[in-house]
Structures are given as C-alpha cells and as structure tokens.
Amino acid sequence: MLLRHNVSLRRWAIPRDRSSLGPRNNEGLCLTTVVFLAEAPGSASLEEQKEGLGPDDLAVFAGNKSLAQLSDLLYQAGSPLQAGDRVKIHDFNCISLTTDMMVRALTKLLSEGVTIEVVAAGVVIEPGSAPAALLLAGLERHYRHLHALKANPEKKRQPVIKPEQMPAIRKRLSAPGATAASVAQELGIGRSTLFRYLERFGDDGGLNRPHQAKKGRSQNAGD
C-alpha cells in the first residue's frame, strides 16, 4: 500500500484493526513490530535491512521522511502505534537526524510506551525504568534546558554573589588569618571569581568606579 508523503507501508499477516493475531497489550489490542527502513550515506542498503524483517512485521519505507515523523505517519495510515509495540531500526547511521533530534525522537517513542530495538547493535530499549530509557530521558531534558537558555538569555546562570553580600564578605576577609582562597572556598567559588566581585562592588554593595576596582584588588590579594 502506498501512503501519502512518499512513505510505503507493508503488513505481513497483521490486520489493521489489531483484533486477532499476536500478543496483546492491556487493552486487548494486538502488538505490532514496526521496522523503519531508511537509507543514509554510508548506511546499510534497504535490501540488507529487509533481510531482518519478520513474517508479522510492519515495514515502513521512510523515503524522505524521518524517524521523528513515524508516529504521525502511522496514525495517518490508520495503524497508530500502541503501548507495547516495538519499533526496529537497523542502525543509528541509517537515520538522517542530528543527535539531539535523534534523542528527542527516541524519547517520544519511549514516552508512548513503545520499545526500541537497534538491530545492528543488538540493543533493546524498553520504556520505563530501563537504564537506557532513563539516559535518553535525561539527554532530552538537557536538550530542552539548553534550548530554553538560548530562547531566554535572561534565564542564564544567576550571579553567584549578590551585591548585598559584599559587606559581610569583606568582613570575613578582614578577619585574622583569613585569605581570599579560604573565603572563596567557604562561598563555593574560585578565588578569581571572588576577586572579580571585589573589583566590581564596593563595601556597601554599590558598583565600584574603575580606579577603585584596582585598589580593591591590591588590598585583598595578600594571600
């Protein structure tokens, strides 16, 4: 059967309504193994990938569509993925996606309760608490965090020292035996970071003038 979007789908012995053959999920629907067949420069050919097809597999020939679109394409074809289904890909190098988009696509499938199998690597990633699934979920959160920082620069790292802390910090530095290194360690920052704040802020927490900044550093560098 030829679907829209240049994606062709072939089913071996699994009815579209999932009402008869194969193991079933909790809703009584037959489970399906979907084989995503895609070619990229340097990857295995489609003919080589088809050698791993099982008699009950549903093969999707990707054409110019990506793994990230698989769920939507199957839904449009009337064979949506169900929790408990399995998606097989021959190898990651068959998928023309950047690494961050690959992580997002795999995480989306896992969040839908779909198991992922990478045939060439012999790897099966199951949804839930499997270590690989947790790793992908963590990478997805990391990607979203970085994306949010790019979209909202004002949300980037907050200052490690607030201006109103400066009087107390300078008091610590003036204590007998105190050094910039020891005070910086107490604050959980580097000595160079402490010096930058000493240069920037005066005793009252206000911004220093340029000539005052040099004086402030020379007075507190005696460690």
C-alpha positions as CSV (number, residue, x, y, z in Angstrom):
1,M,0.0,0.0,0.0
2,L,1.4,3.4,-0.9
3,L,0.7,6.2,1.6
4,R,0.9,9.9,1.2
5,H,4.2,11.6,2.0
6,N,6.2,9.1,-0.1
7,V,6.0,6.5,2.7
8,S,5.0,3.0,1.7
9,L,3.8,0.5,4.3
10,R,3.6,-3.2,4.0
11,R,2.0,-5.5,6.5
12,W,2.7,-9.2,6.9
13,A,-0.3,-11.1,8.4
14,I,-1.3,-8.4,11.0
15,P,-4.8,-6.9,10.4
16,R,-5.2,-3.2,10.6
17,D,-7.8,-3.4,13.4
18,R,-5.3,-5.4,15.6
19,S,-8.2,-7.7,16.6
20,S,-6.9,-11.1,16.1
21,L,-3.2,-12.2,15.8
22,G,-0.2,-11.9,18.0
23,P,0.4,-10.9,21.7
24,R,-1.9,-8.3,23.1
25,N,-1.5,-5.2,25.3
26,N,-3.6,-4.3,28.3
27,E,-6.4,-3.0,26.1
28,G,-6.6,-6.3,24.2
29,L,-5.0,-4.9,21.0
30,C,-2.5,-7.0,19.1
31,L,1.0,-5.7,19.4
32,T,3.0,-4.8,16.3
33,T,6.7,-4.6,15.4
34,V,7.3,-1.7,13.1
35,V,10.5,-1.8,11.1
36,F,11.6,1.6,10.0
37,L,13.6,1.2,6.8
38,A,15.7,4.3,5.9
39,E,18.9,4.8,4.0
40,A,21.6,7.4,4.6
41,P,25.1,7.9,3.1
42,G,27.3,5.1,4.3
43,S,24.5,3.1,5.9
44,A,23.2,-0.4,5.1
45,S,21.1,-0.6,2.0
46,L,17.3,-1.1,2.1
47,E,17.8,-4.6,0.7
48,E,20.2,-5.5,3.6
49,Q,17.8,-4.1,6.1
50,K,14.9,-6.0,4.7
51,E,16.7,-9.3,5.5
52,G,15.8,-8.7,9.1
53,L,12.1,-8.5,8.6
54,G,9.9,-11.0,10.4
55,P,6.8,-12.5,8.9
56,D,4.5,-10.4,11.1
57,D,6.4,-7.2,10.9
58,L,5.0,-3.9,9.6
59,A,7.6,-2.3,7.3
60,V,7.7,1.4,6.8
61,F,9.9,2.6,3.9
62,A,10.8,6.1,5.0
63,G,11.6,7.8,1.7
64,N,12.2,11.5,2.5
65,K,10.6,11.3,6.0
66,S,12.4,10.9,9.3
67,L,12.0,8.7,12.4
68,A,10.6,11.8,14.2
69,Q,7.6,11.6,11.9
70,L,6.9,7.9,12.3
71,S,4.1,8.1,14.9
72,D,2.2,10.7,12.8
73,L,2.7,8.8,9.6
74,L,1.3,5.5,11.1
75,Y,-1.6,7.4,12.6
76,Q,-2.5,8.9,9.2
77,A,-2.2,5.4,7.7
78,G,-4.8,4.1,10.2
79,S,-2.2,2.0,12.1
80,P,-1.2,4.1,15.1
81,L,1.4,2.9,17.5
82,Q,0.1,1.4,20.7
83,A,1.8,1.0,24.1
84,G,3.7,-2.3,23.9
85,D,4.5,-2.0,20.2
86,R,8.1,-2.3,19.1
87,V,10.0,-0.1,16.6
88,K,13.1,-1.6,15.0
89,I,15.8,0.3,13.1
90,H,18.8,-1.3,11.6
91,D,21.3,1.1,12.9
92,F,21.5,4.7,14.0
93,N,23.6,5.6,10.9
94,C,20.5,4.8,8.8
95,I,18.7,7.8,10.3
96,S,19.3,11.2,8.8
97,L,18.8,13.2,12.0
98,T,21.1,15.2,14.2
99,T,22.0,13.6,17.5
100,D,19.7,15.9,19.5
101,M,16.8,15.3,17.2
102,M,17.5,11.5,17.3
103,V,17.3,11.7,21.2
104,R,14.0,13.6,21.0
105,A,12.5,11.1,18.5
106,L,13.6,8.0,20.6
107,T,12.4,9.6,23.8
108,K,9.0,10.4,22.3
109,L,8.5,6.8,21.3
110,L,9.5,5.6,24.7
111,S,7.1,8.0,26.3
112,E,4.3,6.4,24.3
113,G,5.2,3.0,25.7
114,V,7.0,1.8,22.6
115,T,10.1,-0.4,22.8
116,I,13.0,0.5,20.5
117,E,15.3,-2.1,19.0
118,V,18.6,-1.3,17.2
119,V,19.3,-4.4,15.2
120,A,23.0,-4.0,14.3
121,A,23.9,-3.0,17.9
122,G,21.8,-5.8,19.5
123,V,20.3,-3.2,21.8
124,V,16.7,-3.2,23.0
125,I,15.5,-0.1,24.9
126,E,12.3,-0.6,26.8
127,P,10.1,2.2,28.2
128,G,10.0,2.8,32.0
129,S,13.0,2.5,34.3
130,A,15.5,0.7,32.0
131,P,18.9,2.5,32.2
132,A,19.0,3.3,28.5
133,A,15.5,4.8,28.7
134,L,16.5,6.9,31.7
135,L,19.6,8.1,29.9
136,L,17.6,9.2,26.9
137,A,15.1,11.0,29.1
138,G,18.0,12.8,30.8
139,L,19.5,13.8,27.5
140,E,16.1,15.1,26.4
141,R,15.8,17.2,29.5
142,H,19.3,18.5,28.9
143,Y,18.5,19.5,25.3
144,R,15.3,21.3,26.4
145,H,17.3,23.1,29.1
146,L,19.9,24.3,26.6
147,H,17.2,25.3,24.1
148,A,15.4,27.3,26.9
149,L,18.7,29.1,27.7
150,K,19.1,30.1,24.0
151,A,15.5,31.3,23.8
152,N,15.6,33.2,27.1
153,P,19.1,34.6,27.7
154,E,18.0,36.3,30.8
155,K,17.5,32.9,32.5
156,K,21.1,32.1,32.2
157,R,23.3,31.5,35.2
158,Q,22.4,33.8,38.1
159,P,25.2,35.7,39.9
160,V,27.0,33.5,42.5
161,I,27.3,36.5,44.8
162,K,24.7,39.2,45.3
163,P,25.8,42.8,45.9
164,E,24.2,42.9,49.3
165,Q,26.6,40.1,50.4
166,M,29.7,42.2,49.8
167,P,29.9,43.9,53.2
168,A,29.8,40.5,55.0
169,I,32.4,39.1,52.6
170,R,34.8,42.0,53.1
171,K,34.3,41.5,56.9
172,R,35.3,37.9,56.5
173,L,38.4,38.8,54.5
174,S,39.5,41.2,57.3
175,A,39.3,38.5,60.0
176,P,42.6,37.3,61.4
177,G,44.1,34.5,59.3
178,A,41.6,34.9,56.5
179,T,42.7,34.7,52.9
180,A,40.9,35.2,49.6
181,A,41.4,31.5,48.9
182,S,39.8,30.4,52.2
183,V,36.9,32.8,51.9
184,A,36.3,31.8,48.3
185,Q,36.2,28.1,49.3
186,E,33.6,28.9,52.0
187,L,31.5,30.6,49.4
188,G,31.9,27.7,46.9
189,I,33.5,29.8,44.2
190,G,37.0,30.2,42.8
191,R,39.5,32.8,44.0
192,S,39.4,34.6,40.7
193,T,35.6,34.9,40.8
194,L,35.9,36.4,44.3
195,F,38.4,39.0,43.0
196,R,36.1,39.9,40.2
197,Y,33.3,40.7,42.7
198,L,35.6,42.6,44.9
199,E,36.6,44.7,42.0
200,R,33.1,45.2,40.8
201,F,31.4,46.1,44.1
202,G,32.4,48.4,47.0
203,D,32.0,48.0,50.7
204,D,28.3,49.0,50.6
205,G,27.5,46.7,47.7
206,G,27.5,49.5,45.1
207,L,29.4,49.4,41.9
208,N,33.0,50.4,42.1
209,R,34.5,53.1,39.8
210,P,37.3,51.8,37.6
211,H,40.1,53.3,39.7
212,Q,38.6,51.9,42.9
213,A,38.5,48.4,41.4
214,K,42.3,48.3,41.0
215,K,42.7,49.5,44.6
216,G,40.2,46.9,45.9
217,R,42.1,44.0,44.3
218,S,45.5,45.1,45.6
219,Q,44.3,45.4,49.1
220,N,42.8,41.8,49.1
221,A,45.4,39.9,47.2
222,G,47.7,39.4,50.2
223,D,47.2,35.6,50.4
